[in-house]
């Protein structure tokens, strides 16, 4: 049976112990995914913080407007 040689356009399947284009791109992909997960987590934390700040300031604004309206009367 004839064996096919891997072509540059078709990376061969390699194990994690071998070094080469496939393993280095896999490592890069894992690094990118980890960074993306960390970024997504940070974004969610910031959204939650922003929501809390907005809610707090909205409560303060409502109290201030109510006070202004009661002072007018």
SULBEL-V478685 format. One line per field, one symbol per residue. ss: DSSP state (H for helix, E for strand, - for the rest). phi: phi as a letter, one per 40 degrees, with the letter a starting at -180 (. if undefined). burial: # if it has 16 or more other C-alpha atoms within 10 Angstrom, else .. Layout:
BEGIN
ss=???
phi=???
burial=???
END
This chain:
BEGIN
ss=--------------------HHHHHHHHHHHHHHHHHHHHHHHHHHHHHHHHHHHHHHHHHHHHHHHHHHHH-
phi=.ccccccccbcccbccccbiccccccccccccccccccccccccccccccccccccccccccccccccccccc
burial=.....................##..................................................
END
